[in-house]
Amino acid sequence: MFNAKEFIQNSLKEIADSVGDSRVISACSGGVDSTVATYLVHKAVGDKLVAVFIDDGLRREGEPEFVVRILKELKINTRYIDAKEEFFKTFEGKTDAEEKRKAFRDKFYSTLGKVAKEEKIKFICQGTIKADIIETVKGIKSQHNVLEQIGIDSQVYGYKILEPLRELFKPEVRMVARELGLPAEISERMPFPGPALSLRILGVVTAEKAAIVRKATVIVEEEASALGSFQSFAVLHNDKATGIKDGNRMYGNIITVRIVHSKDAVTASAVNVPFELLAKISKRITTEIPSVVRCLYDITDKPPATIEFE
């Protein structure tokens, strides 16, 4: 039986022993994993921690403001890095899912490396959990926050990695969050991938496409909120389809809606959503996002699919 209180006590000692008198950067996206990892380090080293939120232009609606607010409420030193232009540039010409994941990873770590150099910091904390490591090591898909477990020396970016949650699955991370007294808007927050909306854009990732799938995701999350799902989101296809808007033919975007139940993200099952709710979601998406002419629903479990499309 997992004991969150005991885990916290052991983690605080392990972090303090590893870091010593050094300062630490923690990469915090605002999800439960990265926020719990950040708060653990904060409790272990205090003001020697600087939390960093990288705005890559691929976050959910209002997420940058949300994350900065939460970190400040937790009394954590925080830096906001606007890297939107750099991230979209790194995706140029890339359509393969693994190529895009690796491009995101390299830009993510090189961005952190610049901050670490500016702050004269040699340790970086991140919210890697066991499911991230399993999928990457098995070659299912490269998680952006897995390095040393697949033979990449993090010091190539100029620092060492701290991963206090590396042995935990999502339910255990939530237990730790509650034991730490973090607000429910963090401990119960719906998972969101580190590479963010880039995994929900098929084909080349652009700012324009990100804006479309971001708006569709808001609609899906709002309408599916009562379902109690593990994740609810929208995916933008690379292909287009013929539709009709204002009585005229329009060659427009295709959105797929994905809603799944899961405990640990290792396996997942598609939610049997009432048709009336699916119809409402489709109506809102095709009405509120003028470029979208077709809305689909994904009924595939994991396996054979993964939760995210990319």
N, C-alpha and C positions, 0 to 999 in steps of 0.2 A: 504494500500500500504506500503510495507516494505521500510524503510528509512535506508540505510546502514550507512550514516554519523551519524545519531542520535543513531543508535545501537552502533557504535564504541565509541561515547562519553559516553554513559551510561555504556558500558562494562569497559572502562578504569577506571571509578570512582568505579564501583563495585569490580573490581579486586584489585585496590589500597586499598579500604576500608577493603576487606577481608584479604589481605596479611599483611597489616601494615608494620612493619619493618622486617618481615621475608623474607627469601630467598625462591626461587621457582625453582623446576625442571619442565621442560616441555618435555613430551615424543613426539618426532617429527619423524614421519616416512618419511616425505617429501611430503605427499599428501596434497591436498588443505585444508582439515579440520585441521589436526594437525599443519600445517605451519601457518595458519591464527590464530589459538589459541595461538601458540607460539609467533607470532609477536605481538599480542594484549598484552600479558603479558609483553613482552619486552618493548613495548611503555609505559606500566603502571608502571613498576618497574625498568626498566633499567638494570644495572649490577647485580642486585639481582637475575636475572634469569640465570639458566644454562639449555640449551637445550641438550637433550640426544637422540642420535640415537643408537638404539639397533640393531646390525647386528645379526639377528637370522638365517642367512643362507637361508632365504626364500624370499628375496627381488628380484625385477626385475633386469635384467642385468644392471650393472653399477650404481645401485641405491645408495649404500653407498657413493660412491664418489660424486654423484650428490647432495645428501642431505647435506653432510658436506660443499660442495662448496657454496650452496645457503645460508645456515645459516651463514657462514663466511662473505659472501657478504652483508648480512643484519646486520652485526656487532653484532651478538649474540654469547655470550659465549657458546661453544659447546664441548660436550664430546662424543666420539665414544666408544661404548662398544661392544667388540667382544664376542658374546655369542652363536655362531653357534653350538659348540659342546654340550653345555648344552641344547639347544632347541631340537636338534635331539634326544638326550638321553631321554628327557621327553616324546617323542612320541612313544618310544619303546613299542611294543605289543598292541598299541591302533588302532582300526579300526573304531569304532563308531564315527560319525561326532560330536556329542555333547561332547563325552568324549575327543576328540581331541581339540575342541574349549576350553573346560574348562582347559585342560592341558596347552594349550598355554596361557590362561589368567593367571593362577597361576604362570607360569614361567615369564611371562611379568611383573606382579606386584611385584613378589619377587625380580626380577632383579632391577627394579626401586627402591625398598625398600633398597637394598644394597647401591645403589648410594646415595640415600637420607640420609642414615646413615653416609656414608663417608663424605658427604658434609654438614652434620648437618642441613638438610632441612626438614621441616614438611609439605610443600605444594607441590603437584604435579598437573600440568596442563595437560589436554588431550583434543583431538579434538572430543569428543563425540557429535554427532548431533542427531536431533529428530528421524530420521529414525532408528538409532541404538537402541534407547530406546524403540520405538514402537515395533520393532521385538522381542526384548528380553523380554519385559514385557508380550507380548501376547504369548510367548512361541514358536514362530516360529523357532527361533534359537538364541543361546546365543552369543551376540556380546561381544568380549573380553574386550571392554572398558566401559561396563555397570556394575556397582556394587551397589551403594546405592539405585538405583531405584528398585532393586529386593531384597533389604534387606540385602546386604552384606556391613558391615561396613568397609570402606577403611582403617580405622586405625588399622585393623588387620595386615596390611602390614607395619604399622609404619608411616603413613602420612595421610593428608586430601586431598581430590580431588577438583580441580577447573575445571569447565566445562563451559567456556564462550559461547560456541556455542550450548548448550543443547536444545535451543528452535528453532533452525534453521534447514531448509532442505538444501540440496546441492545447489540449485540455489541461495539461499540467502547467503550462505557461499561464493560463487563465487563473488557475488555483493560486499560483505565486502572485499574480497581479492583485487578486482579492486579499491575500494575506498581507501584502504590502500596503493595502489601503488605497490603491489607485482607484479613481472614479470609474463607475460602470461604463461611461462612454469610452474608456480604454479597455477595461478588463473584458467587456462583452462585445467589443468592436468586431465587425465583420472583417474577415481576412481580406487583404489586398496585396497583390504581388509586389515584390521589390521593384522589378522593372516596370511596374504600374501598367498604364494603358498601352504601352508598347506591345504587351502580350495579347491585347484585344484589338489590334489593328493588323489585319492580314495584308501582306505586301509592305511596301515602303512606308515607314512611319513619318508623318508630317504634322505640323501644328494644326493644319486645317482638319485632318482626319481625327486628331486627338480631341478637337473641339466637338466634333460630331458624336464620337463614342462617349465622351464625358457627359454630354447632355442626355444621351440615351440611357446611360448608367444611372443618372439621377432619377429618371422616370421608372426604370426597373426596380431600383431600391425602394422608392416610395410605394409603388403599387404592390410589391412583394413583401413588404415589411411584416405583415401579419402571418406569413407562412412559417416563420421560425427557421428559415433555411441557413445553411452554413455559408453559402455565397449566392448572391444574385447579381447578375451583371449583363452587359451588352457587349457584342462583338461586331466590329465593322468589317465586312468582306472587301476583298480587293476587287472582285468582279462587280459588275453592275447589272441591272435588270430593267426591262421596259415596264413603265408604269403610266398612270394617267393622273395629271394634276390640272385642275381648272379646265377639264375637258380636252386637254392637249396631251399628246404623247410626251413622255419624259423618260430619259435614260438615267435612272437614279441609283442611289445606294441601297445596299441590302444589310439589314441588321439581324443578327441571331441573338436571341435571349437565352441565357443559361442560368438555371436555378437548381442547386444541388443540396442534398443533405450529406453530412459527413461528420465524423468525430475527430479524426486526426489528419485529414487531407491525403492519407495514403490510399484510401478507397472512398468512393462517393457514389451516390445514386441520384438520378434525375428526379425532381419533384413532380408528382402528378398534379399539375396546376389546373384548377377548374377552367374550362374553356372560356367562360365569361370573363375571367380575369385576364387570360391571354389576349382575348379580343380587345379588352380595354387598354392593355399595354401597347398592343399593335396600333390601335387608333391614336393613342397619345403620341407615340414615336413618329408615325407617318404624318401627323398633323403638326406637331410642334417642331419637327426637324424637316424643313421643306425638301431637302435633298434626298430623303429616304422614301422609297416607293414600295419596299417589301420588307416584311418582318417575319422571321422564322423562330421556331422553338426547338432547342436541342434536347432530345430525350435519351441521350447516350450516357450510360454509367461509366465510372472509372474503376477498373479497366472495362472496356478496351480504350476508352478515351482518357485523356488527362482532364483535370478540372478546367484549366486555362486552355485556350486554343493554340497558343504559340509556346 
